[in-house]
Each structure stands twice: as C-alpha cells, then as structure tokens.
C-alpha cells in the first residue's frame, strides 16, 4: 500500500489500533478479527470507511481546520447532538472521507454531495487531492 500526504502515519496507527482491538477481543471472548478475509457489501465497506474517517479526523484535523471546513460547507456546528446528523461537520467530514476513499458507487449521505463539492471537502480536510478510483 502506498500512502500520500498526512495519511501515511495514520494508516500505521489505524493498523495498530485494529491489531490491539483484535488481540483484546480474542483474549476476552475468543473472537478473532481478520478484516482482510471478511467479504462485505458496498454499504458495509462505506460504513467502515465512515467510522474510520472519524478516527482519522480526531487524530489529524485541528480546531482551525474544523472551523475552515464548517465555513466551507456552510455549517454551524461540528458535532452538536441537537443538530440534524447530516448538518454536523463531524459527520460530513466522515462521509466525505468514506466517499473519497471508497469506490464511489454510493453517494455520500449528506447535503451538497456533488462529486466536485465532496472532492473539495476532502482536499480541505486532508491537504491532498482526491484519490483516483481505478
């Protein structure tokens, strides 16, 4: 796997987190997790990328970058519980990461989800261009 920009160290960190979680799960219940062997449908893959997007955002997006993202997307809140899900910056960020890093067969489940808008949001969050889907 080749990584670019700020994603490089994050991939290693995520691998370590998944590995540690797998070890803890095995010790607690005998369960073993092997993501490379599991067959998933497109929605499951998108959901996994969405949740991994939250982890990446937590570790890599500063308050200043969050504020810039909110302004760019025309949002008022990062993650207020009373705000509708689709109008929270935190959820939009995770949806955009999932869309950009997935195969893009599913549309991001947020307002203003035109591919050009999503790609611009991805670049704002990550500092890199949206990966090319092959």
N, C-alpha and C positions, 0 to 999 in steps of 0.2 A: 504494500500500500504506500502511495506517495501522498504526502500532505504538504499543504502550502500555507503561508501566512501564519496567523495565530492558531490555526487548527493543529499544528504539529504536536506540541506538548499536550494538548487537550486529549488527543487520541490515546496517547500513552496513559494519561491519568484515568480516562474512562476505562481502558483495558484493565488497569489496576483495580478500579472500583468494582467492575464486574467480576474479576477474579476473586477479590476479597469477599464479595457478597456470595459468590458461588461456594467458596470454602465454608463460610459461616452457615449457609443453608444446608450444606452436606453434613456438617457437624451437628446441627440442630435437628434435622429431620431425615437425613439420609438422601435428600434430594440433590441431584446434580444438574447444573445448568450448562448446556452446551449450545450457545446461540448459533454456531456455525452449522449445526446439524438440524435445527428446527426448521420445518417448512412453514412459511406464513403467507397469508394472502396480502394483497396490496394495502388494505386498511390497517392490518396489524403492523406491517412494516412502517407505514406512515405514523401510526400512534407511537411506536417505539422511537422513531426519529424525533417526534414531537417532544416526548418526555426526556430524551437525551438532550434535546435543544435547551430545555430548562436547566439542566445541569451545566451545559456549556455557557449559557447566559450568566448563571450565578457565578461562575468562575472567571469569566472573561469580559463582561460588559460593565463598565464603570457607571457611576451615577450620571456623569456628564454625558456619556454615550446614550444612556437610557433617556435622558431629557431630550437629547437631539432626536432620538428615534420617535419619542412621543410627538414632538413638534412636526417632524416629517410626515408621520402617519395621521396627524390631526386628532390625536387622542388626549384625554385629560388625566388619565391615571395609569400608573404602572401595573398595579395589581389589587385595586380596591375591591373587597368582596361584594360590595353593593353594585358595582358596575357590571353590565352585561359581559359575559365571557368574551365575546368577540370584540369588545371595545377596551380590553385591557392590553396594555403594551406588552406585558409578560407573555400573554397567550399569543398575541400577534407575532412576537419575536419567535416563539417556539414553532408556530405554524409556518412561518417564513423559512426557518432553518429546515424543517421537515420537508417542505416543498422543494427547496433548492438542492438538498442532499439526496432526495429520493429520485424516483424515475419520472416524476411529474405526471403520472397518469391520473392522479387525483388532484383536484383543485384545493388550494388552501381554504379552510373553512372560516374565513374572516371576510369582513367587508373590504372593498378595494383590492380584489385579488387578481387583477390583471397581471399576467406574467412580467410585464415591464415594471409595474409597481412593486411586485414581490422581489424581483431581481435588485431593484434599487434599495429596498429594505435590507436584503441580505448583505449587499455591499456596505451599507451604513453600519450594520451590526458587526460584520467580520473584518472589514477592510480589504476584502478580496472580491474579485468578480465571481459571479455565479458559475459553478462548475458546468461544464458541457456534458449533456446526457448522451451516452453512447448506446 
